[in-house]
Amino acid sequence: MSVRKGTYALFVTFDRDINITVGALGPHLFRAGTYCYVGSAMGGLDQRVSRHLARCKGIRWHIDRLTTVCDGSEAWESYPDFIGECELARIAEECGGIPEMDGFGCSDCSCRTHLFRMDSGAADELVSRARLERFSDRRAVR
């Protein structure tokens, strides 16, 4: 079985305002609402996204600080129509995503951030414009 590679948009929702310390980026107040994190998984899309969707896990990436305490999450993937991680971040902002925290999830590129606050209209537009498909854990069992 070959390892699937690709990029993804992970939407996390908070029902209430919450203060979260995001590693070296420090404390941040996340207002109630939905946030979109864009990432890539060149070493295994299914494993990476499944890990992000799990609530119980060790903290490894910035996004883990959010996914372990969020009230809901869902993922969309660009596989097989690959869109680069930075391109997906650019599209997220063009669709109305508001950059949330400088330096979040983008330590290996020159982007300002890979985390955006999004209302439902912006999220729907991102999924449509980037032609993302809803991630399903069943794909990992192929």
C-alpha positions in Angstrom: 0.0 0.0 0.0 1.4 3.4 -1.0 1.4 6.3 1.4 -0.9 9.1 0.4 0.6 12.6 0.4 -1.4 15.8 0.4 -2.5 19.0 2.1 -5.5 19.5 4.3 -7.7 22.1 6.0 -8.6 21.3 9.6 -11.5 23.2 11.0 -11.7 23.4 14.8 -14.6 25.0 16.8 -14.7 26.5 20.2 -18.2 27.1 21.8 -16.7 29.6 24.3 -13.7 31.9 24.5 -10.6 30.1 25.7 -7.1 31.1 26.5 -4.5 28.6 25.1 -0.7 28.8 25.4 0.7 27.8 22.0 4.3 26.7 22.8 6.9 29.4 22.2 4.2 31.6 20.5 2.8 32.2 24.0 -0.7 32.6 25.3 -3.6 33.6 23.0 -7.3 34.2 23.5 -9.3 32.2 21.0 -12.8 33.7 20.7 -15.7 31.3 20.3 -16.0 30.3 16.7 -14.4 28.3 14.0 -10.7 28.3 13.0 -9.1 26.8 9.9 -5.6 25.4 10.1 -3.9 24.4 6.8 -1.2 21.8 6.8 0.6 19.2 4.7 1.5 15.6 5.2 4.1 14.4 2.8 4.8 11.3 4.9 1.2 10.1 5.3 -1.9 12.1 4.9 -4.3 9.6 6.5 -2.1 9.1 9.6 -1.5 12.9 10.1 -5.1 14.0 9.8 -6.4 11.1 11.9 -3.9 12.1 14.6 -5.1 15.7 14.4 -8.7 14.6 14.8 -7.9 12.5 17.9 -8.4 14.3 21.2 -6.0 12.2 23.3 -2.4 12.5 22.1 0.9 14.0 23.0 1.5 17.6 22.0 3.8 17.8 19.0 2.5 20.6 16.7 1.0 24.0 17.4 -2.4 22.7 16.2 -2.3 20.0 18.9 -2.8 22.7 21.5 -6.2 23.5 19.9 -7.4 20.0 18.9 -7.0 18.6 22.4 -9.4 21.2 23.9 -11.7 22.2 21.0 -15.5 21.4 21.0 -15.5 20.0 17.4 -13.3 19.3 14.5 -13.5 18.2 10.9 -10.9 17.8 8.1 -10.9 18.4 4.3 -8.1 17.2 2.0 -6.7 18.3 -1.3 -5.8 14.8 -2.3 -5.6 13.7 -5.2 -5.7 17.3 -6.6 -2.6 18.6 -4.7 -2.6 22.2 -3.7 0.5 23.4 -1.8 0.1 24.2 1.9 1.1 27.9 1.4 -1.3 28.2 -1.6 -4.1 26.8 0.5 -3.3 29.3 3.2 -3.4 32.1 0.6 -6.8 30.9 -0.7 -8.1 30.7 2.9 -7.3 34.3 3.4 -8.8 35.3 0.1 -12.0 33.5 1.0 -12.4 35.8 4.1 -10.3 33.9 6.6 -8.8 36.3 9.2 -5.2 35.5 10.1 -5.4 34.5 13.8 -1.9 34.1 15.2 1.3 35.1 13.5 3.8 32.2 13.2 1.2 29.5 13.8 2.0 26.3 11.9 4.3 28.0 9.4 7.8 27.7 10.9 9.1 26.0 7.7 7.9 28.7 5.2 7.6 32.5 4.9 3.8 32.7 5.4 2.5 34.9 8.2 0.3 32.1 9.6 -1.5 28.9 8.7 -4.3 29.5 11.1 -7.4 31.6 10.2 -10.6 32.5 11.9 -13.5 31.7 9.6 -17.2 32.1 9.5 -19.3 29.4 7.8 -19.4 31.3 4.5 -15.6 31.7 4.3 -15.2 28.0 5.2 -17.6 26.9 2.5 -15.9 29.1 -0.1 -12.5 27.6 0.8 -13.8 24.1 0.4 -15.4 25.0 -2.9 -12.6 27.1 -4.4 -9.8 24.6 -3.4 -12.0 21.6 -4.4 -11.4 19.9 -1.1 -12.9 16.6 -0.2 -14.1 15.7 3.3 -11.6 13.5 5.0 -12.7 10.0 6.0 -10.8 7.8 8.5 -12.0 4.8 6.4 -9.5 5.6 3.7 -6.7 4.7 6.1 -7.9 1.1 6.2 -7.7 0.5 2.5 
